[in-house]
Amino acid sequence: MTAVILLQAQGNGGILQLVLLVGMILVFWLFMIRPQAKKAKQAKAFQENLQKGDKIVTIAGIHGRVNKLNEDGTLDIETSPGSYMKIEKSAISLEMTANVNKPAATTPAK
């Protein structure tokens, strides 16, 4: 009788450990992997939808305006009048570009 109870307790403990392991993996996926994949997808869509004249900021902090989109996955940007650079599309920062392009907050007049 004691052996049967001991086997049942071990079986329930194994199921509990399996449930906890699956729960930890689910939490890890929800809070780590899923948001990172979503952010990467947004950045890729942003890079693919760039057009001539768009203001951008690279991951190195270089500000410029798109001058030409090249077939090889690069683009030419104008950093200052008459000064051009060729960069990879993947070097464009979604967050910094969004911050530069968002409208300035207006302060209420006193």
LINGICOR-V912029 format. One record per residue. N is the residue number from 1. RES is the residue in one letter. SS is DSSP state (H for helix, E for strand, C for the rest). PSI is psi as a letter, one per 40 degrees, with the letter a starting at -180 (NA if undefined). Layout:
n->[N:N]
res->[RES:RES]
ss->[SS:SS]
psi->[PSI:PSI]
This chain:
n->[1:2:3:4:5:6:7:8:9:10:11:12:13:14:15:16:17:18:19:20:21:22:23:24:25:26:27:28:29:30:31:32:33:34:35:36:37:38:39:40:41:42:43:44:45:46:47:48:49:50:51:52:53:54:55:56:57:58:59:60:61:62:63:64:65:66:67:68:69:70:71:72:73:74:75:76:77:78:79:80:81:82:83:84:85:86:87:88:89:90:91:92:93:94:95:96:97:98:99:100:101:102:103:104:105:106:107:108:109:110]
res->[M:T:A:V:I:L:L:Q:A:Q:G:N:G:G:I:L:Q:L:V:L:L:V:G:M:I:L:V:F:W:L:F:M:I:R:P:Q:A:K:K:A:K:Q:A:K:A:F:Q:E:N:L:Q:K:G:D:K:I:V:T:I:A:G:I:H:G:R:V:N:K:L:N:E:D:G:T:L:D:I:E:T:S:P:G:S:Y:M:K:I:E:K:S:A:I:S:L:E:M:T:A:N:V:N:K:P:A:A:T:T:P:A:K]
ss->[C:H:H:H:H:H:H:H:H:H:H:H:H:H:H:H:H:H:H:H:H:H:H:H:H:H:H:H:H:H:H:H:H:H:H:H:H:H:H:H:H:H:H:H:H:H:H:H:C:C:C:C:C:C:E:E:E:E:C:C:C:C:E:E:E:E:E:E:E:C:C:C:C:E:E:E:E:E:E:E:C:C:E:E:E:E:E:E:H:H:H:E:C:H:H:H:H:H:H:H:H:C:C:C:C:C:C:C:C:C]
psi->[d:d:d:d:d:d:d:d:d:d:d:d:d:d:d:d:d:d:d:d:d:d:d:d:d:d:d:d:d:d:e:d:d:d:d:d:d:d:d:d:d:d:d:d:d:d:d:d:e:i:i:h:e:h:h:i:h:i:e:e:e:h:i:a:h:h:d:h:h:i:d:e:e:i:i:h:i:h:d:i:h:e:h:i:i:h:i:i:d:e:e:h:h:d:d:d:d:d:d:d:e:i:i:i:h:h:h:i:i:NA]
